[in-house]
């Protein structure tokens, strides 16, 4: 057993392995100061909640308190390993500033009240607006961090009970394009690949995916392959010099906003060189001729001009991709939060399809998620989809949902796609959406153009309900604040990127009067007196297991089929991949084996959209295009970004994240080791841009766009020249005076989104940068261990010290 | 042969559609998707205009490849006003009317392309036929966009 500073070494100790071998175990754990495993009263099974990887762990409980965590060696996802956020983040549960009582606005101030008063106010205002205006006045904005049972109940209440179309999650900001890209290609959501594809692949291609910081345990798996015999080649597309870029065989750093040109050029080369599995393409896809014609205009020289990537590098990357024998492709925010997000992400699907590399070990696609339970928001219908990946424009499927819910199909809104988050805020802005119920998310820091968002949320005519753990920046604007229980304080299931379902058990009681989100939602439904077509209560369950059983029936026969799962089964073996059915009782490792898809016109979730305008295809168009339910190859022409650099705003601004923080730091900012590792906003710039201006490490800069300004200290990093980077984690809850000078990166971002996935664009704002003061020797607060690594050697390295020592046991039992 | 007439008419109607799309964009700056997508697809019409002017020369026509498209004072004023009006619900109804107008204009342009394609085929003018084959799908996409956006926007605008 070794003790490792996991702030200094985020990925821990290497356990090398070769292709086709089983990834060795390494059990990571961290307990409160002075405690050992012998002191722990109980170990309670759960999974990780501060990223989307879904690593199995046990929560250590002593004297009714959480005192630490330990990875589960037998879990298929992590084989015992944990991300630094999980090793230290549990401490946030005990923060003294947790909300413990409901709050209500009285005379302009939020004051403590009891649950009955708070819930009567919430349900009362909702009912009042339903009577006055109808369901179009009511909206729900949820999260990627609740549990499946809660999303399903929320979707039922909103779509089925209230009948509003306005339901979305903050998953719109992180994973909407993953779902959209899968719907375009496979006509249904559902992740094709499996994490075990890392064990088998000979090439892994990461498109805008800094996996080292976003899913660090998955990166550990890749690092262990890279350290073993016959390592895979790595292709990386990223404008920053990320840990992935440093490990890459080929690193392409395109100009922001040009991903579609780069992808079209890569496909141009793959097709032009005949690296195409014709047999697979002919048998299992439609649209190859159109794809071929579309990419004909994008030779590598065009990419060189538009993306500023040498044509030779594009050719080299295409050769690695084109000659791979087992290709694993992954995609994340660098594509999803960019201009033409879906069109770029779809080209990655196309790449694996034309190469015939899908549904076999090592041959997979992972359209990644950003949050732990984002997958559930999508499948349970709390994010702008209908429950069970049902197609809103297919009347038979809506009728089937109505059957499950005992409702008249007419009462489930399906006249148009469910309203996406950005449009809901627009409706609130123009005054037609007057009740917004926000659960477990912080739009006042995470949405683009914060000045606008704050002014929308602060409107008197908008009744704002916020259900959260802390008095977040958003909660401060609310009319009613409801204190919620969190991970470890309630029971429920959640599903990670590769469809692995974990049961997370309640380990301790929530603080004060805080309640599980599920209990609050059920109470809300009861107070609204929501009923089914026979007059019986609409929500028939009163606990998580009941909700899970309801969801199982709703999912039966759909791609995300949970009908063969149960709490009992997950207690026996936690971490099972859906679909789980009578035919596949132990789960399903890979979707789309043998080129069989869920794309049949009668069963598919989506008929697709125009990749430039976002207009949905009509059923008749889809039937003509794809009568036999094959995978759809489609591609788009390049459209330039809407905000281009100018003389006044010469830089391109990219926002993003660091391994040590999650979202708006509501939890990680309250875990001392994590907060100390990345304590304050910083700005990254390339060495050449800094040298041109005579600026250096630690200088205080001002970053401006037409929408706002942010002050941050300069980290001279390996980022692409012409681009500046700001992490988006830093708001105002722990620095209330900072609003004046600007601390949140989203003060600067534009209100603009991909018309297909409706995911906002965080990667292509035009920005001006100036220096406010030279450094007095203080370096930038950016971590040195990650993509923000300094180019200069004299910056003190990021260390966690004594309190960050975590245990690692290599090769434990599995 | 009246091919020249058909090209001239299409040049006029595409130019008009492009300007309508830009005007709609200007009027709905606070509806960000409409603002941006209307501009993106207006670019298709402007490209068609340029191509029609170029091919028009083969038929003895002198058409402007880039009719004045820059926003004038009036349009800039509209942008500013639409931003200020962003807090009022009436623009929702104006948007429906505008999208309906775009759809009708695009439908007219689509028919003009049909006419041109038929004529080009009859007269064995391959270049002209290829131009129609290339451009007409863009017009259909503009129409479908207006239709879809109308459908999507109608409910909230009409029932709230």
Interface residues (C-beta under 8 A of the other chain):
Chain A: X133 X134 X136 X137 X165 X415 X416 X417 X419 X422 X423 X426 X427 X429 X430 X431 X432 X610 X612 X613 X614 X615 X616 X639 X642 X751 X752 X753 X755
Chain B: X30 X31 X32 X33 X36 X37 X39 X40 X41 X43 X86 X87 X88 X89 X91 X92 X141 X142 X144 X145 X147 X148 X149 X151 X152 X154 X155 X156 X157 X159 X160
